[in-house]
C-alpha cells in the first residue's frame, strides 16, 4: 500500500512541478546588482525560451535607459547560476562567468555589447583558475587566482588582456597564498589583506605590495572623526592618523563595531550590570560612557546596524515591550528614543529579524530600509533620524501583503531596487517611487499583483498535503529550530542561515534566503513560491508551486505514511 501511494504521490508531484514551473516568473535577477558610472548593472535569467538565457542589463533609473547589455545565448555556460562576483570598478564592471569553453574566467563590461567580453583566460580551455576575493581599487580590479604556474596569488586587471597581470608571487613557486581573517578590504587608497603568516597592503603594483603589520586593524570597519580613523580591534578602539602607518589605543573597551555620528563615537559594549548596550565616547577612555540602559537590567538590547545620519545614530535595539525596532540617539539618555514600532509586541531577544529594519542603504541624508510591519507587510521605508521623518515610502503591494523589496542600491542620488518582479526607482516620496520595468513577461499586470511574489514563511503546514511531511512550527513563534529545518532540507546547508547562532532560523530569514538563491535546489520553478500565503491560497498555481517546492526541498526521497 505504501509503495502504491508513493508512486501516486510522486506522479502527482512531478505533474505539479511541470505546471508550477510553467507559472513561475519568466525572468529572475541572479545576484546583487552594483552601481557603476551612474548606472545599475544586474544579471537576470530569462526563462521564456526553450533554454534559460543569461542576460546582463543596465539602467539609469528610467524606462528608456533600461536595456539589455548582452545576451549570453551564444556562450555555453554551465547553468543559469554560473555568473558570480559582480564588482564595479569606476565606469565598468567585472564578473566571473563559468562557461564550458573557458572554465571560470574573468569578464568585463563598459555598458555596451561590444565592450562586454572575456578579459583573459588565465588557464587554457575548461580549466578553472579559481578567481576569488575580487575588489575594486580605482579603475582596476584586484583578485586572487591560479594561472597554473604560480599557485593562488594576487592579480590585477584594467579590463584588457594585456593589462591583466600577476601583481606579486607572494608565496613563491607553485605554492599558493591563502587569504585569512576575512576578504581583502579597501582602506583609503590601498587594499589590505591577511595571509596565515602576515598582514599586507597593496596599491596594485609589485613594489607597492608589502608586509605591514600596522595595517592589521584596517581589516575591520573603520570610521572617520576629526581627522583620525577609529577601528574596533583587540583590546578596544584604536586610533590612527591619515597615513595609517601608526596606531594607538584610544578607548579600552571590548567592542566589535564603532560608528562616528556628529562629533561622537558610538559602539555596542557589555558590562556585568547592564548587558550589551549602546555606548558613546569623545575618543578618550575618560570621555566614554553608556548612553542608556535601553533594556533595563542585565538583559541586553544588543544594538545592531549602526548608521550615522544628520548628526544622530540610527540602530536596531531590543526591549521586552517592543521587541527589536528602530531607535535613534544623539548620545544622551534623553535623546535616545524608539522611532517606530513596526510590529506590535515583542519577539524573542535572540531573533534579530522579527520586526527589525534590514537592508540599510544611505542616499544623501536619508536612510532607506525594508521592514515587515503589521499594516503593510514587508515594504520600503525611510528615516531622517526623527520620528516624524520615519515613514513608509510606498505600499507597493497594497495592504498587509508584501512586495519584499530587495537589493537596495544608491544610484545617481536615488534608490533603485527590485520588488514584486519589477525594477523600481525612488526619490524617497510616494509619487517619486515608480516602476522602471518588469522582469516578467506580463508587462500589463497591475503593479500591486505580481506574477510570483514571495511571502514570508509563517508555518510549513505540510500535513495539509497527505500528511506527507511532519514539518511544523513547534515553537509557535514563527521560527524554525535547527532540528525542524534539518527535517525540511534533509542536510546541513541551513547552518549559514543561523546568523546569530541562536539555534533558530526565523521565517523572514529563510524566505529571504530562498528568494535570493533564485531557485529551489535545481527545480526550474522559483523559491519565492515556497509557502502558503498568510492571507490564504491565491489559486491553483500557488498550491502546485508549493507542492513543487516541498518536493524539491525533500529531495524526492521521503517515505510517506501508508
N, C-alpha and C positions, 0 to 999 in steps of 0.2 A: 504493500500500500504506500509506504514511504517513497519507494522508487518511482511509482506512478505519479504521485503528487509532485515529486521533484522534477520529473520530466515535463509535466504540465506547467508547473510554475516557471521552469527555465524557458520553455517556449514562450510563455506569456511575457517574461522579462525581455527576451530577445526582440519580440514584436514591439514592446514598449520602447526599447532603446531606439529602434529604427524610426518610430513615429516621433518620439521626443526629440531626437536629433534633428529631424526634419523641421520641427517647430522652433528650434533654438535660433539665436541671433545669427544673422548672416555674416557678421564680421566681429572680431574681438581684438581689443588692444592687447599686445603681448607683454610689454614690460614698461617700466616707469618712463614717461616722456621726459625730455630735457629742453631747456631754453638755450638757443644759440643764435646770436645775431638778431635778436628781437623776434625770433620765430620759435614756435613749438614744434619739435620733431618727435614723432612717435611711430612705432611699428604696429601694424594690425594684420590679422589673417582674415582673408575673405573666403567664406565657405560656400559661396554661391555656385562656383564651378564644380566640375567633376572631381577636381583635385584642389585642396585648400591652397590659396595663393598668399604668400607673404608679401607685404607691401610697406614701403617707407613713405610716410606722409609728413607734410609741414603745414603750419598755419600761422598767420599773423593776427588771428582773432576775428577775421571777417570771413564770410562765406566765400567771397570771390578769391580771397587769399589763402584758402584751404584747398590743397591739392595733393595728389599722389606724386611723390618724387621719383620713385622707381618701383616697378613690379618685378619680383624675383621669380617669375614663372619660367624664365629661360634657364634658371640655375637649379640643378637637382640638389636641394638642401635636404638634410636628414629628416626633419619634420618641422611642423609649424612653430615649435618651441626652440628652433635651432639658432636663434639670434640672442645674443647676450651683451651685457655691458655697454649700453648706450651712454656715451660720455660726450659732453660738449667741450670744445676747446676753441675759444674765440668765436669765429664765424662758421666753423664747421663742426661736424660730429664724427665720432669714431664708434665703431661697434665690431663685435666679433660674430662672424657668421660661420656656421658649421655646414659645409657642403660636401657632397660625395667627391667632387673634383679636387678641392683644395684642402679638405680637412677643416679644422677650426683655425681660421686666419683672420687677420685684421683688415677691416674695410673702412672707408671714409665717405662722407658726403658733404658737398658745399651747398646743398639745396637744389641742385639740378640733376637731371637724369644722367647726363654725360659725366658729371662730376661725382657720381656715386659708383665707386669701383673698389676692387681689391687693391689694397695698398702694396702688400708684398707677401709672398708665400715664404715663410721662414724655413719651412721644410717642404720637400717635393711631394707632389701627389696628395694622397689622403692622410699622410702622417700628421699627427697633432702636435703643434708647437706649445700647447698648454699656456695660452695667454691668460695672465691673472693680474689682479691689482692695477687696472688702468686708472690713471689720474691725470687731469689736465694741469699743465704748467705753462701759462701764457698761451701761445698758439700751437704748442706741441703736446703730444701725449706721451707720458712715461708709463711703462708697463714691464712686467716680468714675463719672460718667455724662454723657451728652449729651442735653439736652432740646430740641435744635433751635434754641435761642436763644443759648446761652452757650458752645457747644462742650463739650468734655470737661472737667468741673470737679468740685469736691468737694461732695458732698451728704451729708445725714444723715436718718435716719428713726427714729421711735419705734414703728413698726408701724402707724401710722394714716396716712390720706391727707393730713389737714391737718397732721400732724406730720412730713411728708416734705418737705424744703426744701433749696434751694441754700444751702450754707454760705458759700461765697465764690467770686466770679468772679475767680480768681487771674490768669488771662490775660484781660483784659477784652475784651468783644465776642464775636464769633463764633469767634475763635481758641481752640484747646484747650490745656490744661495737660498736658504729658507727664510722667508719673511716671518717674523714673530711679533707677538704683542699687538695684533690688530693690523689693519691695512695701512699703507703709507698715507700721510696726511700733508696737506698744503699748509705751510706756515710762512706768511709774508711772501717773499719771492723765491722760495725754495720748497722742496719736498723732503720730508723727514720720514725715516722708517727704521725698523729694528730687525736685526738678524738674531740668531741664537747666541752670537758672541758679542755683537757691538750695536751701537746706535750710529746712524748715518744721516747725512744731509746731502742733497744734490741740487745743482742748478741745471741738470740735463747734459753736462759735459763730463768727460773722463776726469779732467783736472779738478772740476768742481764737485766731484763725488767723493766725500771724505768721511772718515770716522769722526764723530763729535759727540761725546757723552753729554755735553752741555745741552743738547737738544732733546734729551730723553723725555722731558716734560711736554714737549711740543706734540707728542703723540696723543695727549689728552686735549679736550676742548678748552681753549683759552678765551679770555675776554679783555677788552681794552678799557683802561681807566687812567686818565690824567697822564698820558704818555707812556704808561707801563702796561705790560701784558701780565695777567694773573692766570695761573694754572692750578687746578686741583691735582695734587700728586701725593706720593707717600710722605706722611708726616704733616701735611697741612696744605695751605695755599701759598704758592710760590710766586715771586715777582721777578720779571726780567725787563731789561731796558729794550730799546728799539732794535739793537743789534742782535739780541737773543743769545749772545755769547756767554753771558754770566747770569746767575740767578741767586736769589736769596729767599729764605723762608720769611714770609710776611706775617702769616697767621698760623699759629699752632692749633689746628683743629682737624678732626677727621671728617673728610667730605669727599664726594666724587664729582661734584659739578659746581661751577661758580659763574655767575652772570652779573655784569655791571648794568645798573639802571640808574639814571641820573648821575649823582656823584658818589654812589654807594655800591658795594658788592653784596650780592645775595647768594645764599647757598643753603642746602639742607645739612643739618648736623644733628647728632644724637647726644643726649646726656641721660644719666640714670633716672632723673626725676621727671623728665618730660617726653622721653622717647625721641623720635626723629621729627623735628620741626623746622621752621624757616628761621634762618639767622641772617644778620646784616653786619657789615663792617665798613669802616673808613679806610681799610687797608693795613691796619695795625692790630695786634693782638689786644691791646688795651681798648681799642675802639670797636670791639666785636661783642655782640650780644644777641640773644634770642629776640626775634621780633614779637612773637605772640605764641602762646601755647594753644594752637588752633583746636587741637583735640585734647582737652584738659586731662592731666594725669600722665601716667606712664605710657598710655596708648599713643601711637604715632599718627600724625596726619599725613606723613610721607609726601612732602611736596615734590612734584614732578613737572616736567615740561615747562621749564622756566623760560620766559620770554620778556625782554625789555621793550616797553612801548610808552612813548610820551613821558619818560621820566619815572614810570612806575613799573613794577614787576607783575606779570600775569603768570599764574601757575595753577596746577591741579592739586587739590588737597582733600583729605578725607575727614569727615566729622561723623559722630554717631547719629546725629539728627538728619543730616543731608546727604550722607554718602560722599562719593568723590565728585566734586564740582569745580567750577572755575572761580578762582579768587584773584584779588589784586592787593598790592601792598606798596606803600610809599616809604617803608622802612620803620614806621611807627606802629604801635599796637592799635591806636585809634584809627589809623589809616589803612588797616588791613581788614578786608571785608569780602564776604561772598558776593559775587557779581550776579550769578543767575543759578537757580536750581532747575536743571533741565528735566530731571526725573525725580518725582516726589518720593520722599522716604530715603532709606539708607540701604545700600548694597553691602556686601561683605567687605571688610577692610582690605583683604588681600586681592580684591578684584579691581584691577587698575583700568578697567574699561567701562564698567557699569556707570552710565551717566556722565562719563568723563569726556571732555573735548579731546579730539585727536587730529592728526594731520595739520599741525600748526604751521602756517605759512605767513610771513610778513610781506605786505605790499605797501610801500610807503609807511604811513603811520597807522595802518590798520592790520590787525591780526585776524586772518581768516582761519576757520577750523570747521570740522564736522563733529556733530554730536547727535546722539539719539535723545529726543525729548518726548514726553508723554503726548503732546499735542500734534507734533509734526513728523514723528519718526526720525530717521537719520537724514539730516539736511545740512545745508551750508549756512554757517553763522559768521558773525564778525564782532570785533570788540576794539574800542579805542582806549580801554582801561577803565572806563566808567560804567556804572550800572545802566544808565540811560543809553550809552553807546554800545551796549552788548545786546545784539538783536539778530533775529533771523534775517538772512539776506533775501531768500526766496523759497517758498514752499513749492519746489519743482514738481513733486508728485503730491497732489493736494491731500490734506488730512493726515492721519497717523501713518499712512503708507510712506515708504522710504524711497528716495531716489538714489541713496547711497553714493554721494559724491566721492570721487577718489582721484588720486594723482593730481593734487592741487599744485599748480606751478605759476610762479610770478613771471609774466611776460609783458614787457613794454608798459609797466605801470599798471597793469591789470592782472586779474587772476583768470587762468584757464584751467579747466578741469573736465572730467568725464562723469556723467550722471545719466542713468536710465538709457544706456546705449547711445548717448549723444555727447558731442563735444560742445562745451559751454564756455562763455567768457563773461566776466563780471567786473564792474567798476565799484562794487560794494553797495549798489542800490538795487531795489527790486526791478525797477524799469530798465536798468542797465545790465541786468543779468539775463542774457539771451542765448538761445541755442545757435551754435555756429553751423553744425552739420550733424547728420545721423551716421552712426556706424552700422546701421541695419539697412535693409532694402525697403523698409516701409517708410518712405520719406513723408508720406502724408499722414502718418499716425499722430494722434494727439500727444503733445509733449508730456502730459501727465499720465499716460498709459503706455509705458514702454513695452517692447515686444517680450523680452525676458528680463524682468527686473529683480535683482537679488533682494531677498528679505532676511532679516536676522533669524537665526535658528533658535526657536524657543524650546522645543522639545522634539526629539526624533521619535514619534509615536509609530514605530513600525508594526506594533501589534494590530494596527488598523489594516495591515496587508497580510492576511492569512496567518497572523501571529508569527511571521517568519523570523523576525528579529526581536529579541528581548532587549531593546535599547530604549532607555527612558531616563528622565532626569530625576534620579533618586534623591537629589538634594532639594528639589523643588525651589531652586533659586536661579534658574536659567543658566546653570553652569553644568559642564560635564566633567566628571572626575577622570583622572588618567585611566582608571580601570574601565570606566564606561566607554571612553573614547578608544581605548585599545580594542574593545569588542567591535566597535564600528569599523575602524581602519584595519584591524587584524595585523598590525605591525607596530613598529616603534617610531614611525615617521612623524608622530604628533609631538615628539618631545620639544621641538623648536617652537611649537605654538605656546608653550607654557612660559611666557615672557618673564613673569615674576617668580617662577619656580615655586608656585604656591601649591602645586598638585592638582590644580583645576584649570580648565580652559573654558572661558565663558562663551556664550552664544555668538556675540558680535565678533570676537576674535576668530572663531572658527569659520564664521561666514565670510569674513574679510579674507582669510587665508584661501578658502576655496574659490572665492571670486578672483583673487589676484593670481592664482595658479592657472586660471583661464580654462582649464579643462578638468574633468573628473577622471583622473588617473587613466588616461588612454581612451576614454569614451569620447566620441565626437561631439556629444552634447556638452553643455556648459555647467560648470559647478555652481553657477549662480541660481540654479533651479532646484537646489537640493532639499529645501524644507517646505513643510506645509505652511502656507501663508498664515500670518497671525489673524488676518481678517477672513479666513476661510479659503477654501479652494477656489481658484479663478477659472476653472474649466477642465476639460479632459486633458488638454495639453499639459497643464500643471501636474495632474495626477500621474500621467505617463512619464513626465520628466522626473518626478520624484522617484518613481519606480526605477528609472534608468540610473539615477544617482545612487540609490541604495544598492542596486545590483553591482555597479562599478565599485563602490566602496567595499562591498563584501567580497570582491574578487571572484564572484560566481562560484564559490566553493563552500558555502554554508550548507549544513544539513538542516532540513526543515522537519517540523514535527509531523509524525504520522497520524 
